[in-house]
Amino acid sequence: MTVDDSYAVQRIWRARREADGHRVVGRKIGLTSKVMQVATGISEPDYGVIFDDQVFASGSTLEHGRYANVRVEVELAFVLAEPLGAGATEHDVLAATEAIVPALEVLDSHIQMEGRTIVDTISDNAALGAMVLGDVRAAPDDVDLRWVGALLSRNGEIEDSGVSGAVLGHPARGVAWLAGKVGAHGDRLEAGEIVLAGSFTKPMWVERGDEIACDYRDLGVITCRFD
C-alpha cells in the first residue's frame, strides 16, 4: 500500500461522512515536529480532514468513550480568509490567514499503535478526533509565530511545554506544505477553513475524568474535560 493509496482511503471515508450530512470545516497536519516524529517513529508529515461535529469551544466537556487511544496535543490553528493551493509559500499562507487561534487536538486512533506506519495514520484520517479552540483570535502580524509558548496541564499539574517554532521552524510552513499536498490530490484549502498546523508537544494520554488546561500566555488559556 502506498501513500497515495492511503489518501484514497481517506477520501472514501470523507465522502461517506459528507453523504451522511457532515461538513468539512478544516484540515489537520500531523507529524510536523521532531518530537512528534520521534514519538510515533514516523519521519514525514501527514494530513486529515476536520468535520463540523469535531469542533469544540474552550470549556467544553468531551465524551471520553467517543474516542480510542485518547491523547491531547498543543497546536496553533490558522483561520483562512482566502483559498490556498499548490505552490503556496509561507508568505502566501500568512497573507491568506485571517486569524491565529490556539487549539488543542484530541487524537483518536483506530489502528494498532505498535508498528504503525505513515500509510496507517493517513488511512485513519491522521488520528483526528476533535479540536478544542481557544477564545483569543490574533492577526498573524501581531504574533511572532515562531515563539508562541504553551504549558499543558492535566488535573492541575504541568505535564509538558513547547514552542511553536518546533513545527518545521515556523507553523506557516506546515500550512504551505499542506496546500501543496492537497493540491497534488486535486483539492485546495478553502476560505473559512481552519487548519491545525501541527503539534509542538508530544501526545499526552488522557483518561476519563481528566481536566485539561493549556496556557498560551498572551493567547489565553484553553480548558476542557473528559467525562
HUVENTA-V364678 format. One record per pair of residues at least 4 apart in sequence whose C-alpha atoms are under 8 Angstrom apart, sorted by the first residue. I is the first residue (numbers start at 1). J is the second residue. Records with the same first field share a line. If there is no record, write none. Layout:
I->J, J
This chain:
1->5, 6, 119
2->6, 119
3->7, 118, 119, 122
4->8
5->9, 119
6->10, 119, 120, 122, 123
7->11, 122, 123
8->12
9->13, 123
10->14, 48, 122, 123, 124, 125
11->15
12->16
13->17
14->18, 49
15->19
16->20
17->21, 22, 23
18->22, 23, 24
22->51, 52, 53
23->51, 52
24->49, 50, 51, 52
25->49, 50, 51, 52, 192, 193, 194
26->49, 50, 51, 193, 194, 195, 196
27->47, 48, 49, 50, 193, 194, 195, 196
28->47, 48, 49, 50, 126, 128, 195, 196, 197, 198
29->45, 46, 47, 48, 126, 174, 175, 178, 195, 196, 197, 198
30->45, 46, 47, 126, 197, 198, 199
31->36, 37, 42, 43, 44, 45, 46, 198, 199
32->36, 37, 44, 45, 167, 168, 174, 198, 199
33->37, 166, 167, 168, 198, 199, 200
34->38, 166, 167
35->39, 200, 201, 202
36->40, 199, 200, 201, 202, 203
37->41, 42, 43, 44
38->42, 43
39->202, 203
40->116
41->117
42->117, 118
44->118
46->118, 121, 122, 126
47->122, 125, 126, 178
48->122, 125, 126, 127, 128
49->125, 128
50->54, 55, 128, 130
51->55
54->129, 130, 131
55->130, 131, 132, 133
56->60, 130, 131, 132, 133
57->132, 133, 134, 135
58->132, 133, 134, 135, 222, 223, 224
59->222, 223, 224, 225
60->132, 223, 224, 225
61->224, 225, 226, 227
62->224, 225, 226, 227
63->67, 226, 227
64->70, 207, 208, 226, 227
67->107, 108, 109, 129
68->108, 109, 110
69->107, 108, 109, 110, 205
70->106, 107, 108, 109, 205, 206, 207
71->106, 107, 108, 203, 204, 205, 206
72->104, 105, 106, 107, 203, 204, 205, 206
73->104, 105, 106, 107, 199, 200, 201, 202, 203, 204
74->103, 104, 105, 150, 152, 199, 200, 201, 214
75->102, 103, 104, 105, 164, 196, 197, 198, 199, 200
76->100, 101, 102, 103, 164, 171, 196, 197, 198, 199
77->100, 101, 102, 103, 194, 195, 196, 197
78->97, 98, 99, 100, 101, 194, 195, 196, 197
79->97, 98, 99, 100, 101, 192, 193, 194, 195
80->96, 97, 98, 99, 190, 191, 192, 193, 194, 195
81->96, 97, 98, 191, 192
82->96, 97, 190, 191, 192
83->96, 188, 189, 190, 191
84->88, 92, 93, 96, 179, 188, 189, 190
85->179, 180, 182, 183, 187, 188, 189
86->179, 180, 181, 182, 183, 184, 188
87->176, 179, 180
88->92, 93, 176, 179, 180
89->93, 173, 176
90->94, 172, 173, 175, 176
91->95
92->96, 176
93->97, 172, 175, 176
94->140, 172
97->139, 140
98->139, 140
99->137, 138, 139, 140
100->137, 138, 139, 140
101->133, 134, 135, 136, 137, 138, 219
102->133, 134, 136, 137, 216, 219, 220, 222
103->131, 132, 133, 134, 196, 222
104->131, 132, 133, 222
105->128, 129, 130, 131, 132, 196
106->128, 129, 130, 131, 132
107->127, 128, 129, 130
108->127, 128, 129, 130
109->113, 124, 127, 128, 129
110->124, 127
111->116, 120, 121, 124
112->116
116->120, 121
117->121
118->122
119->123
120->124
121->125, 126, 127
122->126, 127
132->222, 224
133->222
134->220, 221, 222
135->220, 222
136->219, 220
137->219
138->142, 143, 219
139->143
140->144, 145
143->148
144->148
145->164, 165, 170, 171
146->163, 164, 165, 166, 169, 170, 171
147->163, 164, 165
148->163, 164, 165, 216
149->161, 162, 163, 164, 216, 217
150->161, 162, 163, 214, 215, 216, 217
151->158, 159, 160, 161, 162, 214, 215, 216
152->158, 159, 160, 161, 212, 213, 214, 215
153->157, 158, 159, 160, 212, 213, 214
154->158, 159, 210, 211, 212, 213
155->210, 211, 212
156->211, 212, 213
159->204
160->201, 202
161->201
162->166, 200, 201
163->200
164->169, 170, 171, 199, 200
165->169, 170, 171, 200
166->170, 200
167->171, 174, 197, 198, 199, 200
168->173, 174
169->173
170->174
171->175, 197, 198
172->176, 197
173->177
174->178, 197, 198
175->179, 195, 197
176->180
177->181
178->182
179->183, 188, 189
180->184
181->185
182->186, 187, 188, 189
183->187, 188
189->193
206->210, 226
207->226
208->226, 227
209->225, 226, 227
210->225, 226, 227
211->223, 224, 225, 226
212->223, 224, 225
213->221, 222, 223, 224
214->221, 222, 223
215->219, 220, 221, 222
216->220, 221
217->221
